[in-house]
Amino acid sequence: MILSVENIINYWVVDSGASFHATPHRKHFHGYVQGNFGHVCLGDERALDIIGKGKVLINLENVNQWLLKDVKHVVGLKNNLISTGQLEGCVTTFTDTTWKVTKGAMVVVKGDKVGTLYLCKGTIDSSIALASAVTDATLWHDRLGHMSEKGM
């Protein structure tokens, strides 16, 4: 039996100029809806198709989680984007070296400026892979303290 847990370290650019949250990675989504949702024009005059949308849950370094709603799936983007304008009821503050998002008196998330980008570092939900070469139910019967077949 093999158990593998993978945490995907992920960087999101916190952008006050982005129209919506976006990522090029399908694996980040929960409640994904595939479809033709138009296109987005980039600063270099390219237009990329929006092929899906959904929610993304980011596990932050301080053990909190941040749920981004209505994230667009845009294949061809170079970075994941968080639009500060789409954060409902939140205020985003940028300084020369840091940024933070607050909701009332609570700090939701904060991070550092790296080069010219304000980055949010976290992990996307872990993916778990489980494999077993044995399919014998008696093995699980023994491992689970001689549990009944119905209980298993």
C-alpha positions as a printed NumPy array, in Angstrom:
array([[  0.   ,   0.   ,   0.   ],
       [  1.3  ,   3.468,  -0.888],
       [ -0.025,   6.794,   0.376],
       [  1.147,  10.014,  -1.243],
       [  0.213,  13.528,  -0.152],
       [  1.206,  16.408,  -2.376],
       [  1.052,  20.069,  -1.352],
       [  1.268,  22.367,  -4.329],
       [  3.004,  25.614,  -3.378],
       [  1.269,  28.334,  -5.219],
       [  1.866,  32.015,  -5.783],
       [ -0.943,  34.4  ,  -6.607],
       [ -0.352,  37.974,  -7.746],
       [ -2.519,  40.433,  -5.806],
       [ -3.56 ,  42.927,  -8.471],
       [ -5.619,  46.09 ,  -8.03 ],
       [ -5.929,  46.416, -11.813],
       [ -7.266,  42.93 , -12.599],
       [-10.938,  42.716, -13.575],
       [-11.418,  39.269, -12.002],
       [ -9.603,  36.412, -10.264],
       [ -7.942,  34.104, -12.796],
       [ -5.662,  31.09 , -13.052],
       [ -4.341,  28.942, -15.902],
       [ -4.494,  25.78 , -13.746],
       [ -7.584,  23.547, -13.877],
       [ -6.443,  21.505, -10.857],
       [ -7.002,  24.465,  -8.481],
       [-10.777,  24.547,  -8.904],
       [-13.684,  23.306,  -6.795],
       [-17.169,  23.382,  -8.257],
       [-15.728,  23.88 , -11.731],
       [-18.039,  24.814, -14.597],
       [-16.643,  24.367, -18.09 ],
       [-17.898,  26.567, -20.902],
       [-17.26 ,  29.489, -23.189],
       [-17.159,  32.554, -20.927],
       [-15.686,  34.986, -23.428],
       [-12.106,  36.15 , -23.55 ],
       [ -9.714,  38.477, -21.77 ],
       [ -7.402,  40.972, -23.457],
       [ -3.89 ,  41.159, -22.018],
       [ -1.549,  44.125, -21.891],
       [  0.506,  42.744, -24.796],
       [ -2.591,  42.817, -27.088],
       [ -3.179,  39.036, -26.886],
       [ -6.685,  37.716, -26.271],
       [ -7.077,  34.5  , -24.263],
       [-10.255,  32.436, -23.946],
       [-11.991,  31.953, -20.597],
       [-12.837,  28.237, -20.705],
       [-14.27 ,  27.721, -17.218],
       [-14.887,  29.146, -13.78 ],
       [-15.306,  28.045, -10.186],
       [-14.005,  28.442,  -6.645],
       [-10.398,  28.15 ,  -5.471],
       [ -9.421,  27.418,  -1.859],
       [ -5.941,  28.639,  -0.904],
       [ -4.38 ,  27.267,   2.293],
       [ -2.354,  30.155,   3.721],
       [  0.914,  29.88 ,   5.633],
       [ -0.798,  30.968,   8.887],
       [ -3.09 ,  27.888,   8.719],
       [ -6.096,  29.943,   7.578],
       [ -7.897,  29.296,   4.314],
       [ -8.976,  31.829,   1.723],
       [-11.858,  30.999,  -0.594],
       [-11.863,  32.89 ,  -3.881],
       [-15.199,  32.839,  -5.685],
       [-15.89 ,  33.183,  -9.395],
       [-12.298,  32.49 , -10.445],
       [-11.888,  32.327, -14.22 ],
       [ -9.908,  29.55 , -15.94 ],
       [ -7.739,  31.251, -18.558],
       [ -5.286,  28.914, -20.274],
       [ -2.168,  30.8  , -21.339],
       [ -1.89 ,  33.166, -18.37 ],
       [  1.585,  33.303, -16.874],
       [  0.438,  33.964, -13.274],
       [ -2.5  ,  33.35 , -10.979],
       [ -4.308,  36.644, -10.311],
       [ -6.329,  37.891,  -7.357],
       [ -8.423,  40.942,  -8.206],
       [ -8.681,  43.229,  -5.186],
       [-11.814,  44.775,  -6.69 ],
       [-13.599,  41.404,  -6.489],
       [-12.967,  40.886,  -2.755],
       [-16.41 ,  41.609,  -1.291],
       [-16.406,  43.763,   1.844],
       [-12.611,  43.831,   2.016],
       [-10.069,  46.637,   1.969],
       [ -6.653,  46.035,   0.434],
       [ -3.683,  48.135,   1.59 ],
       [ -0.393,  48.262,  -0.308],
       [  2.894,  49.638,   1.081],
       [  6.4  ,  49.723,  -0.394],
       [  7.169,  46.204,   0.876],
       [  3.911,  44.539,   1.98 ],
       [  0.191,  44.219,   1.34 ],
       [ -2.781,  43.126,   3.42 ],
       [ -6.49 ,  42.476,   3.02 ],
       [ -8.766,  43.402,   5.912],
       [-12.451,  42.892,   6.551],
       [-13.515,  45.211,   9.332],
       [-10.927,  44.848,  12.1  ],
       [ -9.837,  41.367,  10.975],
       [ -6.75 ,  40.846,   8.802],
       [ -7.802,  38.208,   6.266],
       [ -4.429,  37.739,   4.588],
       [ -1.132,  39.567,   4.179],
       [  2.034,  39.144,   2.197],
       [  5.192,  40.671,   0.801],
       [  6.191,  42.538,  -2.294],
       [  8.68 ,  40.521,  -4.349],
       [ 10.322,  42.632,  -7.027],
       [  7.426,  44.573,  -8.492],
       [  4.708,  42.044,  -7.588],
       [  2.6  ,  41.697,  -4.451],
       [  2.475,  37.925,  -3.899],
       [  0.182,  35.669,  -1.904],
       [  1.89 ,  32.399,  -1.065],
       [ -0.092,  29.361,  -0.05 ],
       [ -0.865,  25.81 ,  -0.991],
       [ -3.758,  24.502,  -2.979],
       [ -5.71 ,  21.603,  -1.466],
       [ -3.525,  18.572,  -1.162],
       [ -4.005,  15.786,  -3.604],
       [ -3.943,  12.339,  -2.107],
       [ -3.152,   9.202,  -4.046],
       [ -3.745,   5.795,  -2.537],
       [ -2.697,   2.551,  -4.163],
       [ -2.833,  -1.027,  -3.017],
       [ -1.784,  -4.23 ,  -4.712],
       [ -4.093,  -6.252,  -2.46 ],
       [ -7.833,  -6.3  ,  -3.061],
       [ -8.6  ,  -8.951,  -0.459],
       [-11.399,  -7.838,   1.88 ],
       [-10.031, -10.012,   4.692],
       [ -6.989,  -7.77 ,   4.915],
       [ -9.238,  -4.755,   5.611],
       [-11.397,  -6.862,   7.916],
       [ -8.273,  -7.497,  10.009],
       [ -6.948,  -3.914,   9.802],
       [-10.263,  -2.412,  10.87 ],
       [-10.493,  -4.491,  14.032],
       [-12.543,  -7.314,  12.514],
       [-15.284,  -4.953,  11.37 ],
       [-18.331,  -6.47 ,   9.681],
       [-18.633,  -6.461,   5.899],
       [-21.528,  -3.998,   6.12 ],
       [-19.439,  -1.679,   8.314],
       [-16.61 ,  -1.676,   5.816]])
